[in-house]
Amino acid sequence: MTDTLKADLIAEARALGFDACAITRPDAIPDAPARLAAFVDAGRHGQMGWMAERMGWRGDPSALWGEAKSIIMLAESYTPEHDPLDLLQHRDRAAISAYALGRDYHDVVKKRLKALGRWLIARAGGEIKVFVDTAPVMEKPLAAAAGLGWQGKHTNLLSRDLGNWFFLGAIFTTLDLPPDAPARENCGSCRACLDICPTDAFPAPFQLDARRCISYLTIEHHGPVPLDLRERMGNRIYGCDDCLAVCPWNKFARTAREAKYAARAGMVAPDLAELARLDDAGFRARFSGSPIKRIGRNRFIRNVLYAIGNSGAAQLRAVAQGLSDDPDPVVADAAQWAVARLDGAAE
């Protein structure tokens, strides 16, 4: 019965829009607690205090929900239609991570997870809990344990079938389902993702120091970004796709089936000057329904000003100057830095 249920579950997952589905056990990542503790002890989590506060739950799925017997891991592609690396050449334009160009994936994936969970309960009973990047769940190690792929040298999940442009979601269930075999690591001698990182955020293969990662700096980091990293951010104002975009396994990436992940109007390479002029109301209106909205106007404008400072575009000096006395001291600092950078470039 369980093998038939599993086959039907995978078929239903694909019918709902997921690109891959696999199953693992709550005890399938026994080395996760030690790895997580080492990461936090080294301070590599930066300001993400929630990683330290919930290490017990994050490292042990059974601690999060003791009744769970199986974990269903789902993958959903969001492969961009453009090459994110091309955007980096247009310095007076903003580069936004591909995952944030459309609707917020948290809402889209969770809705699909709930639909699959309802199907499973109707078919076989049991209880479920669904998670998509908003709870202390280590989705990437669990997905690797389920066989969806392996964590590459950039620590993101890679798949022979999907490349690395995909979201992950998890369904914890009290049902005892047949688990899949874990995936093998297939990075070989390739180090393209390590070499392309503009801030040297990888101390070693398969290790990340979030404090140097542009995705962390533009999204999670509060306050001014360290001076030695601002120039390296280039025109990336929300996230960074370099290590994902350069991966050769992307030759197997699938086109995103969900239209909501397609880039919204004005999201691919928007004008930096236009973005810098957004007040709080304008920011909220422009990024309604987008994951960008959660960082708030001030952090967003801070990032835009760093990009303006890196642009070398003299015409943007006045825009930065206009924000040099912004009520938010971090924005004001970023504006003053941008003006000084542009003046230095002009000289």
KEBADREN-708197 format. One record per residue (C-alpha): residue number from 1; residue in one letter; x, y, z. Coordinates in nm, 3 decimals, always signed. Example, Ala and Ser with C-alpha at 12.3 -4.5 7.8 and 13.67 -1.06 7.14 Angstrom:
<atoms>
   k r       X       Y       Z
   1 A  +1.230  -0.450  +0.780
   2 S  +1.367  -0.106  +0.714
</atoms>
This chain:
<atoms>
   k r       X       Y       Z
   1 M  +0.000  +0.000  +0.000
   2 T  +0.276  +0.245  +0.089
   3 D  +0.459  +0.201  -0.243
   4 T  +0.137  +0.267  -0.433
   5 L  +0.062  +0.567  -0.212
   6 K  +0.411  +0.703  -0.271
   7 A  +0.380  +0.670  -0.648
   8 D  +0.043  +0.844  -0.642
   9 L  +0.185  +1.114  -0.413
  10 I  +0.465  +1.189  -0.657
  11 A  +0.218  +1.199  -0.946
  12 E  -0.008  +1.437  -0.754
  13 A  +0.287  +1.659  -0.664
  14 R  +0.380  +1.693  -1.029
  15 A  +0.018  +1.757  -1.124
  16 L  +0.010  +2.042  -0.873
  17 G  +0.319  +2.202  -1.025
  18 F  +0.615  +2.064  -0.835
  19 D  +0.911  +1.946  -1.043
  20 A  +1.037  +1.682  -0.802
  21 C  +0.921  +1.497  -0.493
  22 A  +1.113  +1.263  -0.262
  23 I  +1.088  +1.130  +0.092
  24 T  +1.323  +1.107  +0.387
  25 R  +1.309  +1.039  +0.761
  26 P  +1.333  +1.292  +1.047
  27 D  +1.654  +1.120  +1.165
  28 A  +1.822  +1.129  +0.822
  29 I  +2.058  +1.422  +0.894
  30 P  +2.245  +1.313  +1.211
  31 D  +2.548  +1.532  +1.134
  32 A  +2.338  +1.847  +1.094
  33 P  +2.345  +1.959  +1.461
  34 A  +2.725  +1.952  +1.476
  35 R  +2.763  +2.131  +1.143
  36 L  +2.514  +2.396  +1.246
  37 A  +2.682  +2.444  +1.583
  38 A  +3.021  +2.488  +1.417
  39 F  +2.873  +2.745  +1.177
  40 V  +2.720  +2.945  +1.462
  41 D  +3.021  +2.909  +1.695
  42 A  +3.240  +3.058  +1.421
  43 G  +3.003  +3.355  +1.399
  44 R  +2.933  +3.287  +1.034
  45 H  +2.560  +3.341  +1.082
  46 G  +2.623  +3.713  +1.134
  47 Q  +2.317  +3.896  +1.267
  48 M  +2.082  +3.604  +1.208
  49 G  +2.032  +3.541  +1.578
  50 W  +1.734  +3.317  +1.512
  51 M  +1.975  +3.052  +1.384
  52 A  +2.141  +3.032  +1.725
  53 E  +1.818  +3.062  +1.922
  54 R  +1.652  +2.763  +1.755
  55 M  +1.946  +2.534  +1.689
  56 G  +1.780  +2.245  +1.872
  57 W  +1.478  +2.244  +1.643
  58 R  +1.673  +2.329  +1.330
  59 G  +1.927  +2.051  +1.372
  60 D  +1.678  +1.780  +1.469
  61 P  +1.344  +1.759  +1.284
  62 S  +1.216  +1.523  +1.553
  63 A  +1.255  +1.800  +1.810
  64 L  +1.042  +2.027  +1.594
  65 W  +0.759  +1.771  +1.573
  66 G  +0.812  +1.441  +1.747
  67 E  +0.510  +1.271  +1.588
  68 A  +0.648  +1.303  +1.234
  69 K  +0.760  +0.976  +1.076
  70 S  +0.829  +1.095  +0.722
  71 I  +0.934  +1.419  +0.555
  72 I  +0.822  +1.483  +0.198
  73 M  +1.059  +1.720  +0.020
  74 L  +0.939  +1.911  -0.287
  75 A  +1.125  +2.114  -0.548
  76 E  +0.980  +2.381  -0.775
  77 S  +1.179  +2.549  -1.054
  78 Y  +1.206  +2.925  -1.094
  79 T  +1.470  +2.933  -1.369
  80 P  +1.508  +3.294  -1.493
  81 E  +1.462  +3.377  -1.860
  82 H  +1.768  +3.604  -1.859
  83 D  +2.131  +3.552  -1.757
  84 P  +2.172  +3.726  -1.419
  85 L  +2.542  +3.778  -1.487
  86 D  +2.459  +4.004  -1.782
  87 L  +2.290  +4.252  -1.549
  88 L  +2.616  +4.319  -1.369
  89 Q  +2.754  +4.500  -1.674
  90 H  +2.484  +4.769  -1.661
  91 R  +2.615  +4.965  -1.366
  92 D  +2.346  +5.236  -1.369
  93 R  +2.083  +4.965  -1.337
  94 A  +1.998  +4.744  -1.042
  95 A  +2.055  +4.370  -1.025
  96 I  +1.786  +4.187  -0.828
  97 S  +1.811  +3.817  -0.749
  98 A  +1.606  +3.605  -0.987
  99 Y  +1.399  +3.447  -0.710
 100 A  +1.262  +3.790  -0.611
 101 L  +1.153  +3.913  -0.955
 102 G  +0.802  +3.768  -0.934
 103 R  +0.554  +3.690  -0.661
 104 D  +0.679  +3.592  -0.317
 105 Y  +0.763  +3.223  -0.341
 106 H  +0.674  +3.165  +0.025
 107 D  +0.308  +3.225  -0.054
 108 V  +0.306  +3.035  -0.383
 109 V  +0.490  +2.725  -0.257
 110 K  +0.301  +2.709  +0.072
 111 K  -0.033  +2.715  -0.108
 112 R  +0.081  +2.421  -0.322
 113 L  +0.217  +2.234  -0.019
 114 K  -0.115  +2.269  +0.160
 115 A  -0.300  +2.139  -0.145
 116 L  -0.075  +1.833  -0.161
 117 G  -0.110  +1.785  +0.214
 118 R  -0.490  +1.790  +0.190
 119 W  -0.473  +1.532  -0.087
 120 L  -0.252  +1.309  +0.128
 121 I  -0.482  +1.331  +0.430
 122 A  -0.788  +1.256  +0.218
 123 R  -0.610  +0.960  +0.064
 124 A  -0.430  +0.806  +0.363
 125 G  -0.515  +1.000  +0.678
 126 G  -0.253  +1.107  +0.928
 127 E  -0.148  +1.459  +1.022
 128 I  +0.079  +1.706  +0.844
 129 K  +0.273  +2.027  +0.891
 130 V  +0.404  +2.227  +0.594
 131 F  +0.716  +2.445  +0.587
 132 V  +0.873  +2.672  +0.330
 133 D  +1.176  +2.865  +0.454
 134 T  +0.994  +3.030  +0.746
 135 A  +1.053  +2.778  +1.026
 136 P  +1.361  +2.612  +1.185
 137 V  +1.384  +2.342  +0.918
 138 M  +1.710  +2.261  +0.736
 139 E  +1.554  +2.216  +0.395
 140 K  +1.876  +2.167  +0.200
 141 P  +2.024  +1.881  +0.408
 142 L  +1.681  +1.717  +0.422
 143 A  +1.639  +1.749  +0.045
 144 A  +1.983  +1.595  -0.007
 145 A  +1.893  +1.310  +0.231
 146 A  +1.574  +1.255  +0.030
 147 G  +1.772  +1.234  -0.295
 148 L  +1.648  +1.554  -0.459
 149 G  +2.008  +1.663  -0.509
 150 W  +2.327  +1.744  -0.322
 151 Q  +2.463  +2.053  -0.152
 152 G  +2.723  +2.194  -0.386
 153 K  +3.042  +2.375  -0.301
 154 H  +2.833  +2.694  -0.277
 155 T  +2.618  +2.514  -0.013
 156 N  +2.304  +2.543  -0.227
 157 L  +2.122  +2.236  -0.354
 158 L  +2.213  +2.102  -0.697
 159 S  +2.025  +1.849  -0.907
 160 R  +2.114  +1.650  -1.215
 161 D  +1.761  +1.715  -1.340
 162 L  +1.695  +2.073  -1.225
 163 G  +2.030  +2.251  -1.203
 164 N  +2.012  +2.482  -0.901
 165 W  +1.727  +2.721  -0.983
 166 F  +1.453  +2.578  -0.762
 167 F  +1.268  +2.641  -0.438
 168 L  +1.227  +2.380  -0.164
 169 G  +0.927  +2.298  +0.049
 170 A  +0.865  +2.033  +0.314
 171 I  +0.567  +1.836  +0.438
 172 F  +0.611  +1.661  +0.771
 173 T  +0.365  +1.374  +0.812
 174 T  +0.278  +1.113  +1.072
 175 L  +0.247  +0.858  +0.792
 176 D  +0.529  +0.606  +0.753
 177 L  +0.628  +0.636  +0.385
 178 P  +0.913  +0.454  +0.206
 179 P  +1.219  +0.683  +0.206
 180 D  +1.438  +0.751  -0.096
 181 A  +1.814  +0.705  -0.110
 182 P  +2.027  +1.016  -0.050
 183 A  +2.193  +1.187  -0.344
 184 R  +2.564  +1.168  -0.422
 185 E  +2.777  +1.480  -0.449
 186 N  +2.866  +1.547  -0.813
 187 C  +3.066  +1.870  -0.813
 188 G  +3.393  +1.697  -0.895
 189 S  +3.688  +1.933  -0.938
 190 C  +3.470  +2.225  -1.051
 191 R  +3.505  +2.540  -0.841
 192 A  +3.330  +2.792  -1.065
 193 C  +3.092  +2.899  -0.787
 194 L  +3.379  +2.959  -0.545
 195 D  +3.592  +3.156  -0.790
 196 I  +3.316  +3.389  -0.909
 197 C  +3.209  +3.506  -0.562
 198 P  +3.283  +3.881  -0.553
 199 T  +3.325  +3.895  -0.175
 200 D  +3.512  +3.567  -0.114
 201 A  +3.226  +3.439  +0.101
 202 F  +3.339  +3.075  +0.080
 203 P  +3.624  +3.001  +0.325
 204 A  +3.647  +2.653  +0.173
 205 P  +3.440  +2.431  -0.058
 206 F  +3.102  +2.347  +0.098
 207 Q  +3.141  +2.627  +0.355
 208 L  +2.980  +2.970  +0.361
 209 D  +3.053  +3.274  +0.575
 210 A  +2.723  +3.459  +0.558
 211 R  +2.887  +3.778  +0.685
 212 R  +3.058  +3.818  +0.347
 213 C  +2.771  +3.696  +0.129
 214 I  +2.595  +3.966  -0.073
 215 S  +2.261  +3.793  -0.031
 216 Y  +2.303  +3.819  +0.345
 217 L  +2.439  +4.174  +0.332
 218 T  +2.155  +4.310  +0.119
 219 I  +1.872  +4.122  +0.291
 220 E  +1.957  +4.019  +0.647
 221 H  +2.226  +4.263  +0.757
 222 H  +2.109  +4.563  +0.959
 223 G  +2.307  +4.885  +0.966
 224 P  +2.595  +4.996  +0.743
 225 V  +2.772  +4.732  +0.536
 226 P  +3.147  +4.711  +0.613
 227 L  +3.342  +4.954  +0.397
 228 D  +3.565  +4.687  +0.243
 229 L  +3.261  +4.501  +0.105
 230 R  +3.057  +4.789  -0.038
 231 E  +3.256  +4.821  -0.359
 232 R  +3.238  +4.446  -0.416
 233 M  +2.857  +4.456  -0.406
 234 G  +2.855  +4.627  -0.745
 235 N  +2.498  +4.696  -0.856
 236 R  +2.345  +4.405  -0.664
 237 I  +2.072  +4.560  -0.450
 238 Y  +1.879  +4.251  -0.339
 239 G  +2.046  +3.913  -0.324
 240 C  +2.316  +3.773  -0.549
 241 D  +2.294  +3.501  -0.812
 242 D  +2.659  +3.473  -0.920
 243 C  +2.735  +3.132  -0.769
 244 L  +2.405  +2.992  -0.894
 245 A  +2.427  +3.139  -1.243
 246 V  +2.777  +3.011  -1.316
 247 C  +2.706  +2.648  -1.223
 248 P  +2.746  +2.413  -1.524
 249 W  +2.467  +2.187  -1.393
 250 N  +2.222  +2.457  -1.501
 251 K  +2.233  +2.308  -1.849
 252 F  +1.968  +2.075  -1.707
 253 A  +1.760  +2.351  -1.550
 254 R  +1.387  +2.336  -1.630
 255 T  +1.179  +2.629  -1.739
 256 A  +0.963  +2.758  -1.455
 257 R  +0.606  +2.633  -1.496
 258 E  +0.457  +2.880  -1.250
 259 A  +0.373  +3.209  -1.423
 260 K  +0.386  +3.393  -1.089
 261 Y  +0.764  +3.347  -1.084
 262 A  +0.805  +3.539  -1.409
 263 A  +0.962  +3.881  -1.366
 264 R  +0.710  +4.155  -1.299
 265 A  +0.720  +4.471  -1.507
 266 G  +1.012  +4.694  -1.417
 267 M  +1.192  +4.433  -1.206
 268 V  +1.469  +4.329  -1.445
 269 A  +1.744  +4.593  -1.440
 270 P  +1.539  +4.884  -1.300
 271 D  +1.687  +5.234  -1.306
 272 L  +1.885  +5.314  -0.990
 273 A  +1.778  +5.678  -0.987
 274 E  +1.413  +5.580  -0.999
 275 L  +1.453  +5.335  -0.712
 276 A  +1.646  +5.584  -0.498
 277 R  +1.356  +5.829  -0.510
 278 L  +1.108  +5.587  -0.349
 279 D  +0.965  +5.698  -0.016
 280 D  +0.816  +5.447  +0.225
 281 A  +0.471  +5.451  +0.063
 282 G  +0.620  +5.425  -0.285
 283 F  +0.844  +5.137  -0.180
 284 R  +0.553  +4.944  -0.030
 285 A  +0.337  +4.999  -0.336
 286 R  +0.606  +4.903  -0.584
 287 F  +0.704  +4.582  -0.404
 288 S  +0.366  +4.468  -0.281
 289 G  +0.353  +4.087  -0.299
 290 S  +0.730  +4.069  -0.346
 291 P  +0.982  +3.922  -0.098
 292 I  +1.172  +4.251  -0.134
 293 K  +0.906  +4.426  +0.071
 294 R  +1.016  +4.258  +0.393
 295 I  +1.352  +4.440  +0.415
 296 G  +1.180  +4.779  +0.430
 297 R  +1.245  +5.104  +0.250
 298 N  +1.552  +5.213  +0.445
 299 R  +1.757  +4.898  +0.397
 300 F  +1.653  +4.887  +0.033
 301 I  +1.758  +5.247  -0.030
 302 R  +2.086  +5.178  +0.151
 303 N  +2.156  +4.902  -0.102
 304 V  +2.055  +5.123  -0.395
 305 L  +2.294  +5.395  -0.278
 306 Y  +2.583  +5.150  -0.259
 307 A  +2.504  +5.055  -0.619
 308 I  +2.493  +5.423  -0.717
 309 G  +2.833  +5.472  -0.557
 310 N  +2.968  +5.180  -0.759
 311 S  +2.807  +5.291  -1.085
 312 G  +3.066  +5.547  -1.193
 313 A  +2.771  +5.740  -1.338
 314 A  +2.823  +6.110  -1.267
 315 Q  +2.458  +6.186  -1.339
 316 L  +2.361  +5.989  -1.029
 317 R  +2.559  +6.211  -0.793
 318 A  +2.271  +6.450  -0.743
 319 V  +2.041  +6.161  -0.655
 320 A  +2.280  +6.043  -0.385
 321 Q  +2.340  +6.396  -0.261
 322 G  +1.968  +6.441  -0.215
 323 L  +1.967  +6.154  +0.035
 324 S  +2.277  +6.258  +0.229
 325 D  +2.064  +6.406  +0.507
 326 D  +1.800  +6.132  +0.508
 327 P  +1.631  +6.087  +0.850
 328 D  +1.766  +5.730  +0.863
 329 P  +2.135  +5.752  +0.958
 330 V  +2.226  +5.436  +0.765
 331 V  +2.071  +5.574  +0.446
 332 A  +2.246  +5.907  +0.503
 333 D  +2.579  +5.728  +0.552
 334 A  +2.528  +5.526  +0.232
 335 A  +2.441  +5.844  +0.040
 336 Q  +2.751  +6.026  +0.164
 337 W  +2.966  +5.725  +0.073
 338 A  +2.812  +5.715  -0.276
 339 V  +2.880  +6.086  -0.332
 340 A  +3.242  +6.045  -0.224
 341 R  +3.283  +5.742  -0.450
 342 L  +3.144  +5.924  -0.751
 343 D  +3.356  +6.228  -0.682
 344 G  +3.662  +6.003  -0.660
 345 A  +3.572  +5.838  -0.989
 346 A  +3.532  +6.176  -1.156
 347 E  +3.875  +6.287  -1.035
</atoms>
